[in-house]
Amino acid sequence: MSRAPQARGEWLQGARDSLPLALNAFALAIGFGVVARTAGLSVPETSLMSALVFAGAAQFAALPLLSAAAAPATIIATTAAINLRHLLMGVSLTRVLRGVSRPLLAAVAFGLTDETYALVMGRAQRQPLSSPYILGSFLAMYVGWNVGTALGAGLGALIGPPERYGLDFAVTAVFITLLTFFLEGRGAWGVLGAAAVISTAGVLILPGNSHLIAAGLGGSLVGAALETE
């Protein structure tokens, strides 16, 4: 098979595998669009934010700060702290993206989300991972998030509060489901247990969202130790 048809096949497979995640992103983005309009953003501003930022948790966190006319430095610092976990995800992706060009790496970095990261790393455990597959997965999420944002922003008054439909629980439900792909063997349970303990303790003693970084590093160290046994 030539490279072009094979790449297209990988793109489509990545998009198909991510369709359930994209539907979840679509539903959550509707809630974001509604909340953004309540916070005072216009429809174009809300849509542009999703198109350029593409980071659900950071976007939700930025809304009350924007509504309160917080200083730009405060908004940047807050959203950067929330997205620190992407550093760990990016580092772990380097072992499956060797030899990829810088422009392609930039596209992957922009499209990196928690859900698709879990999906592509789960696939990497079963078979070789290609950059077209990753980009197809990211593209599906990007389209779902932006279409949902536009719908929520445009029809916010008719849709009402997102909590009415349980959209506030959507992300939690997705991550519980994604965990099942990784919980195989003693190593996976050890990593999960270590990360859970460190994260819970970190919430009590660490500032901001730094407990997420601590949990990721701690879980990674436990996983590395278990693999060397």
N, CA, C and O of each residue as an XYZ file, in Angstrom:
916
protein
N       0.858     -1.199      0.000
C       0.000      0.000      0.000
C       0.887      1.239      0.000
O       1.839      1.309      0.778
N       0.591      2.237     -0.871
C       1.380      3.456     -0.911
C       1.118      4.292      0.325
O       0.162      4.065      1.066
N       1.998      5.270      0.528
C       1.923      6.062      1.755
C       0.646      6.893      1.852
O       0.041      6.978      2.920
N       0.230      7.513      0.724
C      -0.931      8.403      0.771
C      -2.208      7.678      1.197
O      -2.870      8.131      2.131
N      -2.582      6.567      0.546
C      -3.785      5.846      0.992
C      -3.656      5.323      2.423
O      -4.630      5.315      3.176
N      -2.449      4.888      2.794
C      -2.258      4.389      4.148
C      -2.444      5.506      5.164
O      -3.053      5.301      6.214
N      -1.916      6.695      4.851
C      -2.071      7.841      5.754
C      -3.531      8.234      5.888
O      -4.009      8.536      6.982
N      -4.248      8.225      4.739
C      -5.676      8.565      4.794
C      -6.436      7.554      5.647
O      -7.332      7.916      6.410
N      -6.064      6.278      5.506
C      -6.718      5.258      6.318
C      -6.482      5.471      7.800
O      -7.384      5.267      8.612
N      -5.262      5.887      8.158
C      -4.948      6.153      9.559
C      -5.701      7.379     10.077
O      -6.180      7.388     11.211
N      -5.802      8.408      9.241
C      -6.593      9.592      9.605
C      -8.027      9.184      9.934
O      -8.566      9.548     10.979
N      -8.633      8.426      9.027
C     -10.023      8.033      9.217
C     -10.193      7.138     10.439
O     -11.176      7.264     11.170
N      -9.239      6.235     10.663
C      -9.331      5.356     11.820
C      -9.233      6.154     13.115
O      -9.966      5.892     14.068
N      -8.329      7.124     13.147
C      -8.213      7.969     14.332
C      -9.492      8.742     14.603
O      -9.926      8.865     15.748
N     -10.090      9.262     13.541
C     -11.339     10.007     13.702
C     -12.474      9.097     14.159
O     -13.271      9.477     15.017
N     -12.549      7.893     13.587
C     -13.612      6.957     13.976
C     -13.458      6.529     15.429
O     -14.436      6.480     16.174
N     -12.234      6.221     15.828
C     -12.013      5.792     17.209
C     -12.343      6.897     18.204
O     -12.723      6.622     19.342
N     -12.196      8.145     17.775
C     -12.428      9.278     18.665
C     -13.860      9.795     18.619
O     -14.203     10.735     19.336
N     -14.689      9.196     17.792
C     -16.051      9.712     17.649
C     -16.811      9.767     18.973
O     -17.454     10.781     19.245
N     -16.769      8.717     19.820
C     -17.477      8.840     21.110
C     -16.945      9.991     21.964
O     -17.710     10.668     22.651
N     -15.623     10.206     21.914
C     -15.032     11.317     22.666
C     -15.450     12.650     22.069
O     -15.696     13.614     22.795
N     -15.530     12.702     20.748
C     -15.941     13.941     20.090
C     -17.387     14.292     20.424
O     -17.731     15.465     20.573
N     -18.226     13.269     20.539
C     -19.621     13.522     20.925
C     -19.704     14.053     22.349
O     -20.521     14.923     22.649
N     -18.849     13.524     23.227
C     -18.795     14.042     24.593
C     -18.300     15.487     24.598
O     -18.842     16.331     25.311
N     -17.266     15.767     23.797
C     -16.756     17.134     23.699
C     -17.827     18.073     23.171
O     -17.952     19.207     23.633
N     -18.595     17.597     22.207
C     -19.694     18.388     21.646
C     -20.701     18.765     22.733
O     -21.124     19.916     22.830
N     -21.076     17.777     23.546
C     -22.049     18.042     24.612
C     -21.489     19.004     25.648
O     -22.181     19.925     26.082
N     -20.237     18.794     26.046
C     -19.629     19.673     27.042
C     -19.445     21.083     26.497
O     -19.603     22.062     27.226
N     -19.111     21.184     25.215
C     -18.920     22.494     24.602
C     -20.213     23.283     24.529
O     -20.195     24.512     24.595
N     -21.330     22.595     24.396
C     -22.613     23.302     24.450
C     -22.739     24.010     25.798
O     -23.150     25.169     25.871
N     -22.377     23.291     26.865
C     -22.408     23.908     28.189
C     -21.455     25.079     28.286
O     -21.783     26.101     28.890
N     -20.272     24.942     27.693
C     -19.324     26.055     27.714
C     -19.898     27.266     26.988
O     -19.790     28.393     27.470
N     -20.504     27.032     25.833
C     -21.084     28.140     25.089
C     -22.150     28.870     25.875
O     -22.227     30.098     25.843
N     -22.982     28.103     26.589
C     -24.029     28.718     27.413
C     -23.410     29.552     28.527
O     -23.809     30.696     28.746
N     -22.433     28.980     29.232
C     -21.801     29.676     30.361
C     -21.039     30.907     29.873
O     -21.051     31.943     30.537
N     -20.383     30.802     28.728
C     -19.626     31.935     28.197
C     -20.537     33.110     27.883
O     -20.191     34.261     28.147
N     -21.694     32.818     27.325
C     -22.644     33.904     27.033
C     -23.151     34.532     28.333
O     -23.348     35.745     28.407
N     -23.360     33.701     29.357
C     -23.779     34.219     30.656
C     -22.699     35.108     31.256
O     -23.002     36.080     31.947
N     -21.438     34.776     30.991
C     -20.313     35.549     31.526
C     -20.082     36.851     30.765
O     -19.238     37.656     31.159
N     -20.817     37.063     29.689
C     -20.725     38.328     28.970
C     -20.015     38.284     27.636
O     -19.874     39.323     26.991
N     -19.557     37.106     27.193
C     -18.900     37.010     25.893
C     -19.947     36.970     24.784
O     -21.026     36.403     24.957
N     -19.623     37.567     23.663
C     -20.516     37.505     22.512
C     -20.364     36.144     21.827
O     -19.466     35.367     22.151
N     -21.252     35.877     20.884
C     -21.167     34.614     20.148
C     -19.839     34.508     19.385
O     -19.174     33.476     19.476
N     -19.429     35.550     18.630
C     -18.129     35.452     17.943
C     -16.959     35.289     18.917
O     -16.036     34.522     18.643
N     -16.983     35.989     20.033
C     -15.898     35.878     21.011
C     -15.826     34.469     21.592
O     -14.741     33.912     21.764
N     -16.980     33.907     21.889
C     -17.019     32.551     22.447
C     -16.478     31.538     21.456
O     -15.679     30.676     21.821
N     -16.904     31.635     20.215
C     -16.441     30.709     19.184
C     -14.956     30.871     18.916
O     -14.243     29.884     18.734
N     -14.484     32.124     18.890
C     -13.067     32.373     18.640
C     -12.208     31.818     19.775
O     -11.111     31.311     19.543
N     -12.708     31.915     20.981
C     -11.958     31.385     22.130
C     -11.762     29.875     21.991
O     -10.666     29.366     22.224
N     -12.811     29.168     21.615
C     -12.693     27.718     21.445
C     -11.795     27.363     20.264
O     -11.055     26.380     20.317
N     -11.859     28.154     19.210
C     -11.050     27.862     18.024
C      -9.563     28.073     18.276
O      -8.736     27.321     17.761
N      -9.215     29.085     19.062
C      -7.811     29.425     19.276
C      -7.209     28.788     20.518
O      -6.023     28.458     20.533
N      -8.012     28.614     21.554
C      -7.484     28.076     22.817
C      -7.611     26.556     22.850
O      -6.634     25.859     23.123
N      -8.800     26.042     22.575
C      -9.058     24.604     22.511
C      -8.539     23.888     23.758
O      -7.741     22.954     23.668
N      -9.001     24.337     24.909
C      -8.614     23.731     26.186
C      -9.782     23.915     27.146
O      -9.908     24.951     27.800
N     -10.637     22.892     27.221
C     -11.902     23.026     27.926
C     -11.784     23.499     29.361
O     -12.444     24.463     29.748
N     -10.950     22.835     30.162
C     -10.839     23.194     31.573
C     -10.334     24.618     31.734
O     -10.846     25.366     32.566
N      -9.335     25.002     30.948
C      -8.786     26.351     31.025
C      -9.818     27.386     30.577
O      -9.906     28.470     31.154
N     -10.595     27.052     29.552
C     -11.610     27.988     29.078
C     -12.687     28.219     30.127
O     -13.103     29.355     30.350
N     -13.140     27.150     30.771
C     -14.132     27.304     31.824
C     -13.568     28.139     32.970
O     -14.269     28.986     33.525
N     -12.303     27.905     33.325
C     -11.684     28.638     34.433
C     -11.504     30.112     34.095
O     -11.552     30.964     34.983
N     -11.299     30.415     32.823
C     -11.068     31.801     32.426
C     -12.342     32.642     32.453
O     -12.277     33.863     32.598
N     -13.500     31.993     32.315
C     -14.747     32.751     32.200
C     -15.033     33.664     33.394
O     -15.294     34.849     33.188
N     -14.994     33.162     34.643
C     -15.258     34.071     35.754
C     -14.215     35.175     35.876
O     -14.528     36.270     36.343
N     -12.981     34.900     35.463
C     -11.938     35.922     35.504
C     -12.206     36.999     34.459
O     -12.030     38.187     34.726
N     -12.629     36.585     33.281
C     -12.985     37.552     32.243
C     -14.192     38.377     32.662
O     -14.239     39.586     32.437
N     -15.164     37.716     33.271
C     -16.374     38.410     33.726
C     -16.055     39.442     34.789
O     -16.700     40.488     34.861
N     -15.046     39.147     35.627
C     -14.665     40.064     36.701
C     -13.614     41.074     36.254
O     -13.103     41.842     37.069
N     -13.290     41.074     34.961
C     -12.285     41.984     34.412
C     -10.945     41.846     35.120
O     -10.299     42.841     35.447
N     -10.532     40.594     35.354
C      -9.251     40.326     36.004
C      -8.102     40.754     35.091
O      -8.264     40.868     33.876
N      -6.954     40.986     35.695
C      -5.773     41.385     34.923
C      -5.354     40.261     33.982
O      -5.460     39.087     34.336
N      -4.880     40.611     32.786
C      -4.448     39.570     31.845
C      -3.430     38.609     32.448
O      -3.470     37.410     32.170
N      -2.521     39.123     33.268
C      -1.507     38.255     33.879
C      -2.156     37.205     34.771
O      -1.693     36.066     34.828
N      -3.217     37.581     35.463
C      -3.918     36.635     36.328
C      -4.582     35.533     35.514
O      -4.523     34.360     35.881
N      -5.208     35.912     34.416
C      -5.870     34.929     33.555
C      -4.846     33.977     32.954
O      -5.061     32.765     32.921
N      -3.735     34.525     32.480
C      -2.694     33.696     31.878
C      -2.108     32.731     32.896
O      -1.920     31.551     32.600
N      -1.818     33.230     34.101
C      -1.227     32.376     35.132
C      -2.178     31.262     35.539
O      -1.756     30.122     35.734
N      -3.453     31.586     35.668
C      -4.443     30.589     36.084
C      -4.595     29.489     35.050
O      -4.557     28.305     35.385
N      -4.766     29.875     33.799
C      -4.963     28.874     32.750
C      -3.681     28.072     32.502
O      -3.744     26.885     32.182
N      -2.525     28.716     32.649
C      -1.267     27.986     32.479
C      -1.100     26.929     33.560
O      -0.637     25.822     33.285
N      -1.477     27.267     34.791
C      -1.374     26.293     35.885
C      -2.289     25.095     35.640
O      -1.915     23.953     35.908
N      -3.476     25.363     35.134
C      -4.419     24.280     34.855
C      -3.870     23.346     33.782
O      -4.086     22.135     33.826
N      -3.159     23.925     32.819
C      -2.672     23.129     31.687
C      -1.263     22.581     31.881
O      -0.677     22.055     30.934
N      -0.710     22.691     33.072
C       0.630     22.161     33.305
C       0.719     20.661     33.043
O       1.780     20.149     32.688
N      -0.395     19.965     33.219
C      -0.388     18.511     32.998
C      -0.031     18.169     31.557
O       0.415     17.055     31.283
N      -0.218     19.102     30.639
C       0.108     18.843     29.242
C       1.610     18.666     29.044
O       2.033     18.025     28.082
N       2.416     19.224     29.938
C       3.850     19.004     29.862
C       4.167     17.518     29.998
O       4.970     16.969     29.243
N       3.526     16.880     30.971
C       3.755     15.451     31.184
C       3.239     14.624     30.010
O       3.887     13.667     29.586
N       2.082     14.993     29.490
C       1.537     14.256     28.352
C       2.439     14.408     27.136
O       2.675     13.445     26.406
N       2.943     15.620     26.918
C       3.821     15.845     25.788
C       5.112     15.052     25.883
O       5.587     14.492     24.895
N       5.672     15.011     27.085
C       6.909     14.253     27.279
C       6.689     12.770     26.988
O       7.518     12.132     26.339
N       5.579     12.227     27.467
C       5.330     10.795     27.256
C       5.052     10.477     25.796
O       5.279      9.349     25.360
N       4.567     11.444     25.037
C       4.303     11.210     23.615
C       5.575     11.164     22.777
O       5.570     10.640     21.663
N       6.675     11.716     23.317
C       7.901     11.761     22.519
C       8.389     10.368     22.150
O       9.019     10.195     21.107
N       8.110      9.374     22.984
C       8.616      8.031     22.685
C       7.842      7.349     21.563
O       8.299      6.343     21.021
N       6.679      7.881     21.211
C       5.921      7.289     20.101
C       5.855      8.220     18.891
O       5.187      7.912     17.904
N       6.546      9.356     18.967
C       6.527     10.319     17.862
C       7.936     10.671     17.400
O       8.185     11.804     16.988
N       8.835      9.739     17.461
C      10.206      9.991     17.015
C      10.247     10.194     15.501
O       9.580      9.491     14.742
N      11.043     11.170     15.087
C      11.218     11.408     13.660
C      10.130     12.249     13.017
O      10.155     12.450     11.803
N       9.177     12.746     13.793
C       8.093     13.567     13.244
C       8.597     14.997     13.048
O       9.330     15.519     13.888
N       8.207     15.626     11.947
C       8.669     16.977     11.640
C       8.139     17.988     12.651
O       7.135     17.741     13.319
N       8.819     19.123     12.758
C       8.411     20.158     13.717
C       7.009     20.711     13.429
O       6.226     20.866     14.366
N       6.663     21.013     12.180
C       5.299     21.494     11.930
C       4.234     20.489     12.374
O       3.194     20.870     12.912
N       4.503     19.215     12.146
C       3.543     18.194     12.555
C       3.485     18.085     14.075
O       2.412     17.894     14.648
N       4.633     18.207     14.723
C       4.650     18.196     16.192
C       3.863     19.376     16.748
O       3.179     19.244     17.762
N       3.957     20.531     16.088
C       3.208     21.703     16.529
C       1.705     21.454     16.428
O       0.942     21.851     17.309
N       1.287     20.793     15.346
C      -0.131     20.477     15.180
C      -0.601     19.505     16.251
O      -1.694     19.651     16.798
N       0.236     18.507     16.547
C      -0.107     17.539     17.592
C      -0.205     18.229     18.942
O      -1.116     17.950     19.721
N       0.746     19.143     19.226
C       0.749     19.852     20.507
C      -0.500     20.709     20.664
O      -1.089     20.760     21.744
N      -0.903     21.376     19.602
C      -2.098     22.210     19.681
C      -3.347     21.372     19.929
O      -4.242     21.784     20.667
N      -3.403     20.203     19.314
C      -4.602     19.372     19.430
C      -4.617     18.440     20.617
O      -5.559     17.664     20.778
N      -3.587     18.496     21.461
C      -3.492     17.562     22.578
C      -4.571     17.833     23.624
O      -4.662     18.934     24.167
N      -5.387     16.815     23.898
C      -6.399     16.897     24.955
C      -6.271     15.664     25.841
O      -5.647     14.672     25.464
N      -6.868     15.743     27.017
C      -6.787     14.621     27.942
C      -7.386     13.354     27.341
O      -6.811     12.270     27.439
N      -8.553     13.512     26.717
C      -9.268     12.338     26.219
C      -8.527     11.656     25.067
O      -8.359     10.437     25.060
N      -8.085     12.463     24.090
C      -7.416     11.854     22.950
C      -6.028     11.344     23.335
O      -5.538     10.379     22.748
N      -5.402     11.977     24.305
C      -4.117     11.459     24.789
C      -4.305     10.046     25.344
O      -3.538      9.136     25.031
N      -5.335      9.881     26.169
C      -5.600      8.550     26.727
C      -5.894      7.549     25.617
O      -5.445      6.404     25.680
N      -6.640      7.970     24.606
C      -6.994      7.070     23.507
C      -5.760      6.643     22.715
O      -5.558      5.454     22.472
N      -4.934      7.613     22.312
C      -3.799      7.271     21.462
C      -2.734      6.489     22.227
O      -2.070      5.630     21.647
N      -2.561      6.770     23.513
C      -1.579      6.011     24.288
C      -2.075      4.583     24.523
O      -1.280      3.645     24.575
N      -3.381      4.427     24.664
C      -3.936      3.082     24.763
C      -3.722      2.302     23.488
O      -3.424      1.108     23.537
N      -3.867      2.946     22.353
C      -3.618      2.280     21.054
C      -2.135      1.939     20.923
O      -1.778      0.883     20.402
N      -1.273      2.844     21.400
C       0.168      2.616     21.288
C       0.613      1.384     22.061
O       1.635      0.782     21.733
N      -0.142      1.006     23.081
C       0.183     -0.196     23.835
C      -0.140     -1.466     23.048
O       0.400     -2.534     23.337
N      -1.023     -1.346     22.054
C      -1.457     -2.522     21.306
C      -0.812     -2.637     19.925
O      -0.633     -3.742     19.414
N      -0.463     -1.497     19.321
C       0.110     -1.523     17.977
C       0.846     -0.215     17.718
O       0.653      0.751     18.457
N       1.686     -0.162     16.687
C       2.438      1.063     16.388
C       1.507      2.245     16.152
O       0.432      2.106     15.568
N       1.943      3.408     16.620
C       1.131      4.616     16.540
C       1.693      5.526     15.459
O       2.898      5.774     15.419
N       0.828      6.026     14.584
C       1.262      6.914     13.510
C       0.758      8.330     13.760
O      -0.261      8.529     14.420
N       1.477      9.304     13.228
C       1.047     10.692     13.375
C      -0.281     10.976     12.671
O      -1.071     11.750     13.212
N      -0.583     10.397     11.489
C      -1.914     10.619     10.907
C      -3.043     10.133     11.811
O      -4.097     10.764     11.887
N      -2.823      9.011     12.497
C      -3.855      8.524     13.418
C      -4.105      9.546     14.523
O      -5.254      9.837     14.854
N      -3.034     10.088     15.092
C      -3.171     11.080     16.161
C      -3.888     12.319     15.653
O      -4.789     12.832     16.316
N      -3.496     12.802     14.485
C      -4.111     14.008     13.947
C      -5.584     13.785     13.607
O      -6.404     14.683     13.792
N      -5.921     12.602     13.113
C      -7.326     12.302     12.864
C      -8.139     12.313     14.142
O      -9.273     12.792     14.170
N      -7.546     11.778     15.202
C      -8.213     11.773     16.506
C      -8.404     13.189     17.018
O      -9.487     13.549     17.480
N      -7.346     13.995     16.935
C      -7.423     15.370     17.412
C      -8.423     16.185     16.594
O      -9.153     17.010     17.143
N      -8.454     15.950     15.279
C      -9.360     16.715     14.423
C     -10.815     16.437     14.795
O     -11.634     17.355     14.826
N     -11.138     15.182     15.077
C     -12.505     14.845     15.472
C     -12.900     15.595     16.739
O     -14.011     16.116     16.840
N     -11.989     15.647     17.701
C     -12.269     16.367     18.941
C     -12.417     17.865     18.683
O     -13.297     18.513     19.252
N     -11.565     18.406     17.835
C     -11.585     19.843     17.556
C     -12.918     20.250     16.915
O     -13.519     21.256     17.292
N     -13.359     19.465     15.959
C     -14.631     19.765     15.302
C     -15.786     19.660     16.293
O     -16.648     20.537     16.336
N     -15.807     18.588     17.093
C     -16.879     18.421     18.069
C     -16.928     19.561     19.066
O     -18.006     20.055     19.397
N     -15.758     19.985     19.553
C     -15.706     21.053     20.547
C     -16.177     22.382     19.963
O     -16.927     23.111     20.612
N     -15.752     22.697     18.764
C     -16.086     23.995     18.187
C     -17.522     24.074     17.690
O     -18.158     25.122     17.798
N     -18.037     22.978     17.148
C     -19.443     22.974     16.737
C     -20.343     23.092     17.964
O     -21.329     23.830     17.948
N     -20.002     22.363     19.028
C     -20.781     22.455     20.258
C     -20.738     23.841     20.870
O     -21.748     24.340     21.365
N     -19.570     24.465     20.837
C     -19.440     25.827     21.367
C     -20.346     26.795     20.620
O     -21.064     27.586     21.232
N     -20.306     26.727     19.299
C     -21.131     27.632     18.497
C     -22.611     27.414     18.775
O     -23.380     28.371     18.864
N     -23.008     26.146     18.911
C     -24.417     25.849     19.181
C     -24.830     26.368     20.558
O     -25.888     26.981     20.698
N     -24.006     26.126     21.564
C     -24.330     26.586     22.904
C     -24.374     28.090     23.001
O     -25.247     28.644     23.669
N     -23.441     28.765     22.343
C     -23.405     30.228     22.378
C     -24.588     30.827     21.630
O     -25.163     31.826     22.059
N     -24.942     30.213     20.514
C     -26.033     30.756     19.712
C     -27.408     30.485     20.273
O     -28.328     31.283     20.092
N     -27.556     29.339     20.968
C     -28.871     28.957     21.477
C     -28.893     28.876     23.006
O     -29.727     28.181     23.588
N     -27.976     29.588     23.639
C     -27.841     29.497     25.092
C     -29.121     29.780     25.854
O     -29.436     29.081     26.817
N     -29.861     30.794     25.436
C     -31.078     31.161     26.142
C     -32.130     30.063     26.073
O     -32.922     29.891     27.000
N     -32.132     29.319     24.966
C     -33.114     28.248     24.809
C     -32.683     26.967     25.525
O     -33.519     26.209     26.016
N     -31.370     26.735     25.578
C     -30.857     25.493     26.168
C     -30.931     25.523     27.691
O     -31.305     24.530     28.315
N     -30.579     26.647     28.285
C     -30.620     26.757     29.742
C     -29.351     26.234     30.392
O     -28.399     25.886     29.693
N     -29.321     26.172     31.725
C     -28.123     25.749     32.454
C     -27.684     24.340     32.053
O     -28.522     23.444     31.949
N     -26.371     24.128     31.824
C     -25.893     22.806     31.410
C     -26.090     21.735     32.474
O     -26.189     20.552     32.149
N     -26.149     22.139     33.752
C     -26.349     21.165     34.830
C     -27.684     20.442     34.705
O     -27.844     19.332     35.212
N     -28.624     21.061     34.042
C     -29.951     20.466     33.879
C     -29.876     19.142     33.138
O     -30.698     18.252     33.358
N     -28.875     19.011     32.249
C     -28.736     17.816     31.428
C     -27.593     16.912     31.888
O     -27.265     15.929     31.224
N     -27.000     17.245     33.010
C     -25.901     16.436     33.524
C     -24.608     16.621     32.759
O     -23.717     15.777     32.860
N     -24.470     17.705     31.989
C     -23.264     17.924     31.200
C     -22.050     18.193     32.078
O     -20.915     18.001     31.643
N     -22.283     18.640     33.321
C     -21.160     18.911     34.213
C     -20.457     17.618     34.643
O     -19.326     17.660     35.128
N     -21.127     16.462     34.464
C     -20.530     15.181     34.836
C     -19.924     14.460     33.629
O     -19.333     13.391     33.777
N     -20.067     15.034     32.457
C     -19.664     14.341     31.230
C     -18.181     13.995     31.221
O     -17.812     12.872     30.878
N     -17.328     14.942     31.593
C     -15.887     14.693     31.559
C     -15.504     13.592     32.539
O     -14.717     12.707     32.206
N     -16.059     13.647     33.744
C     -15.760     12.615     34.745
C     -16.143     11.236     34.225
O     -15.381     10.282     34.384
N     -17.309     11.121     33.609
C     -17.764      9.833     33.088
C     -16.838      9.314     32.002
O     -16.552      8.117     31.951
N     -16.366     10.196     31.134
C     -15.465      9.774     30.058
C     -14.156      9.247     30.617
O     -13.654      8.225     30.151
N     -13.593      9.933     31.615
C     -12.309      9.496     32.152
C     -12.430      8.187     32.918
O     -11.499      7.381     32.911
N     -13.552      7.963     33.573
C     -13.764      6.669     34.236
C     -13.770      5.557     33.194
O     -13.212      4.484     33.424
N     -14.401      5.814     32.047
C     -14.436      4.826     30.974
C     -13.050      4.589     30.380
O     -12.658      3.446     30.146
N     -12.313      5.666     30.139
C     -10.989      5.539     29.539
C     -10.023      4.783     30.443
O      -9.115      4.107     29.958
N     -10.215      4.893     31.742
C      -9.326      4.195     32.676
C      -9.351      2.685     32.472
O      -8.354      2.003     32.712
N     -10.484      2.169     32.031
C     -10.607      0.717     31.889
C      -9.655      0.159     30.838
O      -9.324     -1.027     30.880
N      -9.205      0.992     29.891
C      -8.277      0.525     28.864
C      -6.863      0.342     29.412
O      -6.046     -0.346     28.800
N      -6.571      0.956     30.568
C      -5.215      0.936     31.095
C      -5.057      0.040     32.316
O      -3.935     -0.300     32.690
N      -6.164     -0.346     32.940
C      -6.072     -1.088     34.194
C      -5.878     -2.571     33.944
O      -6.763     -3.384     34.209
N      -4.712     -2.906     33.432
C      -4.355     -4.298     33.183
C      -3.025     -4.588     33.867
O      -2.004     -3.988     33.530
N      -3.037     -5.502     34.822
C      -1.797     -5.886     35.475
C      -1.500     -5.056     36.703
O      -2.110     -4.016     36.952
N      -0.527     -5.559     37.469
C      -0.154     -4.925     38.729
C       0.392     -3.517     38.526
O       0.152     -2.634     39.349
N       1.136     -3.298     37.421
C       1.742     -1.996     37.184
C       0.717     -0.889     37.040
O       0.866      0.186     37.620
N      -0.334     -1.155     36.259
C      -1.348     -0.129     36.035
C      -2.052      0.244     37.331
O      -2.283      1.422     37.603
N      -2.392     -0.761     38.127
C      -3.063     -0.476     39.399
C      -2.130      0.240     40.366
O      -2.575      1.087     41.140
N      -0.836     -0.092     40.330
C       0.127      0.598     41.186
C       0.255      2.064     40.826
O       0.294      2.927     41.703
N       0.320      2.343     39.529
C       0.407      3.727     39.066
C      -0.844      4.506     39.454
O      -0.756      5.630     39.948
N      -2.007      3.906     39.227
C      -3.268      4.575     39.561
C      -3.361      4.849     41.051
O      -3.751      5.943     41.460
N      -3.004      3.856     41.871
C      -3.067      4.045     43.310
C      -2.132      5.126     43.793
O      -2.513      5.957     44.618
N      -0.900      5.126     43.286
C       0.066      6.143     43.692
C      -0.394      7.539     43.284
O      -0.307      8.484     44.068
N      -0.885      7.661     42.049
C      -1.350      8.967     41.569
C      -2.539      9.458     42.388
O      -2.635     10.646     42.697
N      -3.444      8.546     42.739
C      -4.624      8.938     43.522
C      -4.229      9.433     44.906
O      -4.741     10.450     45.375
N      -3.321      8.716     45.561
C      -2.884      9.107     46.911
C      -2.168     10.457     46.875
O      -2.439     11.339     47.690
N      -1.245     10.604     45.913
C      -0.482     11.848     45.833
C      -1.385     13.024     45.482
O      -1.240     14.111     46.042
N      -2.313     12.812     44.561
C      -3.221     13.893     44.174
C      -4.108     14.324     45.341
O      -4.316     15.516     45.571
N      -4.629     13.336     46.075
C      -5.503     13.654     47.212
C      -4.741     14.420     48.284
O      -5.238     15.405     48.830
N      -3.530     13.956     48.580
C      -2.721     14.661     49.579
C      -2.300     16.034     49.068
O      -2.247     17.003     49.826
N      -1.999     16.105     47.757
C      -1.546     17.360     47.189
C      -2.595     18.454     47.217
O      -2.263     19.630     47.366
N      -3.866     18.075     47.074
C      -4.941     19.074     47.138
C      -4.907     19.823     48.466
O      -5.237     21.007     48.526
N      -4.507     19.131     49.526
C      -4.510     19.710     50.867
C      -3.294     20.581     51.145
O      -3.373     21.500     51.960
N      -2.156     20.310     50.476
C      -0.925     21.006     50.860
C      -0.248     21.782     49.728
O       0.626     22.609     49.989
N      -0.635     21.529     48.484
C       0.028     22.188     47.363
C      -0.846     23.297     46.784
O      -2.072     23.195     46.824
N      -0.239     24.350     46.249
C      -1.019     25.465     45.710
C      -1.601     25.152     44.334
O      -1.043     24.359     43.576
N      -2.727     25.786     44.025
C      -3.316     25.693     42.695
C      -3.552     24.275     42.242
O      -4.048     23.431     42.988
N      -3.179     24.031     40.984
C      -3.341     22.701     40.398
C      -2.034     21.915     40.342
O      -1.907     20.962     39.574
N      -1.064     22.322     41.160
C       0.230     21.643     41.126
C       0.133     20.207     41.626
O       1.036     19.407     41.382
N      -0.970     19.864     42.336
C      -1.117     18.469     42.768
C      -1.251     17.522     41.574
O      -0.927     16.340     41.682
N      -1.730     18.038     40.433
C      -1.840     17.209     39.226
C      -0.453     16.842     38.700
O      -0.215     15.707     38.287
N       0.455     17.813     38.721
C       1.820     17.546     38.285
C       2.494     16.564     39.235
O       3.167     15.630     38.799
N       2.309     16.780     40.536
C       2.901     15.872     41.524
C       2.376     14.452     41.354
O       3.135     13.486     41.438
N       1.064     14.329     41.112
C       0.473     13.005     40.927
C       1.017     12.338     39.667
O       1.304     11.141     39.669
N       1.157     13.108     38.598
C       1.693     12.551     37.357
C       3.133     12.083     37.504
O       3.495     11.003     37.037
N       3.952     12.903     38.158
C       5.352     12.525     38.363
C       5.469     11.322     39.292
O       6.239     10.396     39.039
N       4.687     11.354     40.376
C       4.734     10.239     41.320
C       4.277      8.936     40.698
O       4.907      7.895     40.886
N       3.178      8.994     39.955
C       2.689      7.791     39.282
C       3.676      7.275     38.251
O       3.837      6.065     38.091
N       4.348      8.202     37.540
C       5.336      7.791     36.552
C       6.522      7.089     37.197
O       7.026      6.095     36.675
N       6.959      7.608     38.326
C       8.077      6.982     39.040
C       7.713      5.582     39.524
O       8.516      4.652     39.435
N       6.482      5.445     40.043
C       6.036      4.119     40.502
C       5.969      3.161     39.317
O       6.393      2.010     39.426
N       5.436      3.629     38.180
C       5.354      2.774     37.007
C       6.730      2.342     36.510
O       6.928      1.190     36.127
N       7.681      3.282     36.520
C       9.029      2.943     36.086
C       9.678      1.921     37.027
O      10.383      1.011     36.589
N       9.426      2.092     38.324
C       9.992      1.149     39.301
C       9.406     -0.239     39.129
O      10.125     -1.234     39.221
N       8.109     -0.315     38.879
C       7.461     -1.624     38.703
C       7.929     -2.314     37.424
O       8.045     -3.539     37.385
N       8.201     -1.523     36.368
C       8.639     -2.128     35.104
C      10.038     -2.724     35.204
O      10.374     -3.667     34.488
N      10.858     -2.160     36.108
C      12.224     -2.649     36.237
C      12.350     -3.859     37.146
O      13.421     -4.461     37.234
N      11.272     -4.220     37.821
C      11.324     -5.363     38.718
C      11.361     -6.678     37.925
O      11.406     -7.756     38.518
